[in-house]
Amino acid sequence: MSMLYSSTFNNFTSFRDDAIFDLAAPKNRVRRRYPGNFVQLESGELLLKYAVLAGENAGGKSNFIKAFKFLRSLFVRNDVVPRSSRNLIFCEGAWDASDGSSTTLQPFEIEIAIKDYFLRYTLHVDEAGIVLEQLERSEKSPHSYHPVFRLLRCERSIVERVDRATSEGCEGGDRDSDRYSYRAEVGNLVGVSGDLLASFLEPELDSARLMVITLSMLGERSCKDIVSWFTSDLVIASRGEGAFVFEGVSDDSLDSILHDKRYFEILRLADASITDVKIDRDNPFGDSVLVRTLPSGKTYERRLGDDSAGIIDFAQWAVIVYLVVYGDKTVFADEVDGSIDPLLAERALAFINGMEHRGQLVFTTHNVLILTPRTLLKEQIYFVAKDPDTLASTLYALSDFSDVRYDVKGEVYDLYMRGMLGGALQS
């Protein structure tokens, strides 16, 4: 199973500078207080099972989730030319580079742990398409990466692209077609025959598609693993028109989860009086029926859509917990716990901690009461803050504050609300 190790991106929506996110468990002894919060890999490295992002309204939490949603879309929709996201908060040209370089360049770097080895995938895209794509592999810890492949676009200025049909050493393109030539380099490929590779790699490629997908289709092991993580192991959960949307989960898979007894046991974390659930396939979180049993033995039924907002939300939140614990998925969830009280949220996280799995949950929240070192390592707590002058978002971890100790008086949420951790929630 694959797990997210780290990610970095910049110039995406409200994030101008590097947004660095790391799910490696701390190497100090404090982790022994939290034995269920991380997974030990075959390499011996430890990865966190979940992390939470808190921040003010419109601060950029959703934009962080959208970065992974955007990357996933490039893998799912490989029939279109990968281009930088145009979902920009700032007007075009607001961040013009002094050297005249493209302001639409968006660099992404993702590290994935796969059993006893690691992959680092790098993708740079701009308004015209791919600028750089590469995949590296490491068999060791600490990581020592070696190239699997590298795809590089032949660069020239916009003027040259419009006025010249060719440039030295590189077949030309034009503004209308945005076609470029690419040079590909390969390292130690696994599972691809030399003849097959030779027929694919010409001196210059005239393709703007993701090379990792092509090599995956040719059977290259590392490429198959990274493609599988983006298309099968990564799930994006968000609200859409009042209900949750699970990108990466088919309707049939969702129906199978809802009929699984293990899902029902997660649901009962919200209310132990629920003794049965009758799933409605067409509208599962509205027309499904909850059956409750009183201490007297009397039962009564209630349509889920008529129940409390917290129960409705947790019925969907339970799907996320199921995907993490029983599906070994990496789930990014954007503010899907709005009506769930802190005690129930803690029970859900405790359930994730108490089970053996290789899933991960990264979720944004306004519920700062769950930001507590009683249950979370400092490396599991992230904040997103917005600069009031530039509207640029910044991502940082509680572990960045060396003076915040586990035995500090008061809770983390209290320090945050008082503005002592770089920001505070605004009403």
C-alpha positions in Angstrom: 0.0 0.0 0.0 1.1 3.6 -0.7 1.3 6.4 1.8 2.0 10.1 1.4 5.3 11.2 2.8 5.5 14.8 1.9 4.4 17.5 -0.6 5.4 20.9 -1.7 3.9 23.4 -4.1 3.7 27.1 -4.7 2.0 29.7 -6.9 -1.2 27.9 -6.6 -4.4 29.8 -5.9 -3.7 31.8 -2.7 -0.3 30.1 -2.0 2.4 32.2 -3.4 5.4 30.7 -1.6 6.2 27.1 -0.8 3.4 25.2 1.0 5.4 22.4 2.6 3.5 19.5 4.1 5.2 16.6 5.9 3.6 13.4 7.3 6.8 11.9 8.7 6.5 11.2 12.4 9.0 12.9 14.8 12.2 11.2 15.5 12.3 12.2 19.2 11.1 10.2 22.1 7.8 12.1 22.5 6.3 9.9 19.8 6.2 7.0 22.3 3.3 8.8 24.0 1.3 8.4 20.8 1.8 4.8 19.7 -1.3 4.7 17.6 -0.7 7.9 15.7 1.8 6.5 13.2 2.6 3.5 11.0 6.0 1.9 10.8 7.1 1.0 7.3 9.3 -1.9 6.2 12.1 0.6 5.8 11.7 1.4 9.5 10.4 4.9 8.9 7.3 6.2 10.6 4.5 8.0 8.9 1.6 9.8 10.5 -1.9 8.4 10.1 -3.6 11.8 10.0 -3.1 15.6 10.2 -5.5 18.5 10.7 -5.4 22.0 9.2 -7.0 24.9 11.0 -7.3 28.5 10.0 -9.5 31.5 9.6 -12.4 31.7 7.1 -11.1 32.3 3.5 -7.6 31.8 4.8 -6.6 29.1 2.2 -7.5 25.8 3.8 -9.7 24.7 0.9 -7.0 25.9 -1.6 -4.6 23.5 0.0 -7.0 20.6 -0.6 -7.6 21.9 -4.1 -3.9 21.4 -5.0 -4.2 17.7 -4.6 -7.6 17.7 -6.3 -5.9 19.5 -9.2 -3.0 17.1 -9.4 -5.4 14.1 -9.3 -7.4 15.6 -12.2 -4.3 15.6 -14.4 -4.0 11.8 -13.9 -7.6 11.1 -14.3 -8.1 13.3 -17.3 -5.0 12.3 -19.3 -6.8 13.1 -22.6 -6.2 16.8 -22.1 -2.9 18.8 -22.0 -1.8 19.3 -18.4 -1.8 23.1 -17.8 -1.4 25.2 -14.7 -4.6 25.9 -12.8 -6.4 29.1 -13.7 -8.2 29.2 -10.4 -6.2 32.2 -9.2 -7.3 34.5 -6.5 -4.9 37.2 -7.7 -5.3 39.0 -11.0 -3.1 38.0 -13.8 0.3 39.7 -13.6 0.0 40.5 -9.9 3.1 38.4 -9.3 5.1 39.3 -12.4 8.6 38.0 -12.1 11.4 40.6 -12.4 13.3 38.4 -14.9 10.3 38.2 -17.2 9.7 34.5 -16.6 6.2 33.0 -16.7 4.0 33.9 -13.7 1.8 30.9 -14.4 4.4 28.3 -13.6 3.2 26.0 -10.8 5.7 23.5 -9.4 4.5 20.4 -7.4 6.6 17.8 -5.7 5.1 14.7 -4.0 6.9 12.0 -2.0 5.2 8.6 -1.7 6.2 5.7 0.5 5.6 2.3 -1.1 6.4 -0.6 1.3 10.3 -0.6 1.4 11.0 2.1 -1.1 10.1 5.8 -1.9 9.1 7.7 -4.9 9.5 11.5 -5.5 7.4 12.9 -8.3 8.0 16.4 -9.6 5.7 18.2 -12.1 6.0 21.8 -13.3 3.2 23.2 -15.4 2.4 26.6 -16.9 -0.3 28.0 -19.1 1.2 26.2 -22.1 1.6 22.8 -20.6 4.3 20.6 -19.0 7.6 22.4 -18.3 9.2 19.6 -16.3 8.2 16.1 -15.2 10.4 13.6 -13.4 10.2 10.6 -11.2 12.9 9.5 -8.8 13.2 6.4 -6.7 15.0 5.6 -3.4 15.6 2.2 -1.9 17.2 3.6 1.2 16.4 5.6 4.3 17.6 8.4 4.6 16.5 8.9 1.0 19.0 8.8 -1.8 17.0 9.4 -4.9 18.0 8.1 -8.4 16.2 9.1 -11.6 13.5 6.9 -13.2 12.8 9.3 -15.9 12.9 13.0 -16.7 10.9 15.0 -19.3 12.0 18.5 -20.1 10.4 21.0 -22.4 12.6 23.0 -24.8 12.2 26.5 -23.6 12.1 29.8 -25.5 10.4 33.2 -25.0 6.9 33.9 -26.0 8.2 36.2 -28.8 10.2 33.4 -30.2 7.3 31.0 -29.9 5.1 33.3 -32.0 7.6 34.6 -34.5 9.8 31.6 -35.2 8.8 28.2 -36.5 12.0 26.6 -35.2 14.7 27.3 -32.7 18.2 25.8 -32.4 18.1 22.2 -31.3 14.3 22.2 -30.8 11.4 21.8 -33.1 9.2 24.9 -32.9 5.6 25.6 -31.8 3.1 28.4 -32.1 0.7 30.2 -29.9 -2.3 28.5 -31.5 -1.2 25.0 -31.0 1.0 25.5 -28.0 3.0 22.5 -29.2 6.5 22.0 -27.9 9.2 19.4 -28.3 10.4 17.5 -25.3 13.6 15.7 -24.4 13.3 12.5 -22.3 15.9 10.9 -20.2 15.5 7.5 -18.5 17.3 5.9 -15.6 16.8 2.5 -14.2 13.4 1.4 -15.4 11.8 -1.7 -13.9 9.6 -4.0 -16.0 10.0 -2.3 -19.4 11.8 -4.2 -22.3 14.5 -2.3 -24.1 12.9 -2.8 -27.5 9.6 -1.4 -26.3 11.3 1.5 -24.7 13.3 2.3 -27.8 10.2 2.4 -29.9 8.7 5.0 -27.5 11.7 7.3 -26.9 12.6 9.2 -29.9 15.5 11.8 -29.8 12.7 14.4 -29.3 9.2 13.8 -28.2 6.3 15.7 -29.6 4.0 14.9 -26.7 2.6 17.1 -23.9 0.9 14.3 -22.0 2.2 12.9 -18.7 5.1 10.6 -19.4 4.5 8.8 -16.1 1.2 7.5 -17.4 2.7 6.3 -20.7 5.5 4.5 -18.9 3.0 3.0 -16.5 1.0 1.6 -19.5 4.3 0.1 -20.7 4.6 -1.7 -17.4 7.2 0.3 -15.5 6.8 -0.6 -11.9 7.6 2.8 -10.2 5.4 4.7 -12.7 2.5 2.2 -12.1 2.8 2.8 -8.4 2.7 6.6 -8.6 -0.2 6.5 -11.1 -2.1 4.0 -8.8 -1.7 6.4 -5.8 -3.2 9.3 -7.7 -6.0 7.5 -9.4 -6.9 4.7 -6.8 -5.4 5.5 -3.4 -6.1 9.3 -3.3 -9.6 10.4 -2.4 -10.8 14.0 -2.2 -13.9 14.6 0.1 -15.6 17.9 0.0 -19.1 19.5 0.3 -21.1 19.9 -2.8 -24.7 21.3 -2.7 -25.3 20.1 0.9 -23.8 16.6 0.5 -20.4 15.2 0.5 -18.6 14.5 -2.8 -16.1 11.6 -2.7 -13.7 12.0 -5.7 -12.0 8.7 -6.3 -14.9 6.6 -5.0 -17.4 5.2 -7.5 -21.1 4.9 -6.8 -20.9 1.1 -6.6 -18.0 1.3 -4.2 -19.8 3.8 -2.0 -22.9 1.5 -2.0 -20.7 -1.4 -1.0 -19.2 0.6 1.9 -22.6 1.7 3.2 -23.8 -2.0 3.3 -20.7 -3.1 5.1 -21.1 -4.0 8.8 -17.8 -2.3 9.5 -19.2 1.0 8.2 -22.2 0.5 10.6 -19.9 0.1 13.6 -18.2 3.4 12.7 -21.6 5.1 12.4 -22.6 3.9 15.9 -19.7 5.9 17.3 -22.1 8.8 17.0 -25.0 7.2 18.7 -24.9 3.7 20.3 -28.7 3.5 20.3 -28.6 3.1 16.5 -29.1 -0.7 16.0 -29.7 -0.9 12.3 -29.6 1.2 9.1 -31.6 0.7 5.9 -29.6 2.2 3.1 -31.3 4.0 0.2 -29.1 3.6 -2.8 -30.4 6.6 -4.7 -30.2 9.1 -1.8 -28.2 7.3 0.9 -27.6 10.4 3.2 -31.1 11.6 2.9 -33.6 8.8 2.5 -31.7 6.0 4.3 -33.5 5.0 7.6 -31.9 4.8 11.0 -33.3 2.3 13.5 -32.8 3.1 17.2 -33.6 0.8 20.1 -34.5 2.2 23.5 -33.4 0.5 26.8 -37.0 -0.8 27.0 -36.5 -2.7 23.8 -38.8 -0.5 21.8 -37.5 0.5 18.4 -38.3 3.4 16.2 -37.2 4.5 12.7 -36.2 7.9 11.4 -35.2 9.1 8.0 -31.5 10.1 8.0 -32.3 13.4 6.3 -34.6 14.3 9.2 -32.1 13.5 11.9 -29.7 16.0 13.5 -27.1 17.8 11.4 -24.4 16.1 13.4 -25.7 12.6 12.6 -26.2 13.5 8.9 -22.6 14.8 8.8 -21.2 11.8 10.7 -22.9 9.3 8.4 -20.8 10.8 5.7 -17.7 11.3 7.9 -17.9 7.6 8.7 -17.3 6.8 5.0 -14.1 8.8 5.3 -13.0 6.8 8.4 -13.9 3.6 6.6 -11.8 4.5 3.5 -8.8 5.3 5.7 -9.0 2.3 8.0 -10.4 -0.5 5.8 -9.5 0.9 2.3 -6.0 2.1 3.1 -6.8 5.3 1.2 -5.2 8.7 1.6 -8.2 11.0 2.1 -8.1 14.8 1.9 -11.3 16.1 3.4 -12.3 19.7 3.3 -14.4 21.0 6.2 -16.6 18.0 6.3 -16.9 17.9 10.1 -18.8 21.2 10.5 -21.6 19.8 12.7 -19.6 17.2 14.5 -18.9 17.9 18.1 -15.3 17.7 19.4 -15.9 14.6 21.5 -17.2 12.7 18.6 -14.4 13.9 16.4 -11.9 12.6 19.1 -13.7 9.3 19.1 -13.4 9.0 15.3 -9.6 9.9 15.5 -9.2 7.4 18.3 -10.8 4.8 16.1 -8.3 5.5 13.4 -5.4 5.3 15.9 -6.6 2.1 17.4 -6.7 0.1 14.1 -3.8 -1.3 12.1 -3.9 0.1 8.5 -2.0 2.2 6.0 -4.5 4.8 5.3 -4.1 8.5 6.0 -6.5 11.3 6.7 -5.8 15.0 6.1 -8.7 17.3 6.9 -9.4 21.0 7.4 -11.6 22.2 10.2 -12.9 25.2 12.1 -13.2 23.0 15.2 -10.1 24.2 17.0 -11.2 22.4 20.2 -9.6 19.2 18.7 -6.2 20.9 18.5 -4.9 19.3 21.6 -1.6 17.6 22.5 -3.6 15.1 24.5 -4.3 13.3 21.3 -2.2 14.9 18.6 1.5 15.2 18.0 2.7 18.7 17.1 3.6 17.4 13.7 -0.1 16.5 13.1 -1.3 20.1 13.6 -1.1 22.6 10.8 -2.3 26.1 10.4 -3.1 28.2 7.4 -2.9 32.0 7.8 -3.7 34.8 5.3 -1.6 38.0 4.9 -4.1 40.8 5.2 -2.0 43.0 2.8 -1.3 40.5 0.0 -4.1 37.9 0.7 -1.4 35.3 0.3 -1.8 32.1 2.3 1.0 30.5 4.4 1.1 26.9 5.7 3.0 26.0 8.8 3.0 23.3 11.5 2.8 23.6 15.2 6.1 21.8 15.3 7.7 24.9 13.8 7.2 26.6 17.2 10.0 25.2 19.3 8.8 27.1 22.4 5.5 25.3 22.4 6.1 22.3 24.6 3.9 19.2 25.2 3.7 20.2 28.9 2.7 23.8 28.2 0.0 25.2 30.4 -3.2 25.6 28.4 -4.5 24.0 25.2 -3.1 24.6 21.8 -6.5 26.0 20.6 -6.2 28.6 23.4 -2.8 29.7 22.3 -4.0 29.9 18.7 -7.1 31.9 19.5 -5.0 34.4 21.4 -2.8 34.9 18.3 0.3 33.3 19.8 0.7 30.8 16.9 0.7 33.2 14.0 -3.0 33.7 13.6 -6.4 33.5 15.1 -9.8 32.6 13.8 -12.0 35.4 12.7 -15.8 35.5 12.8 
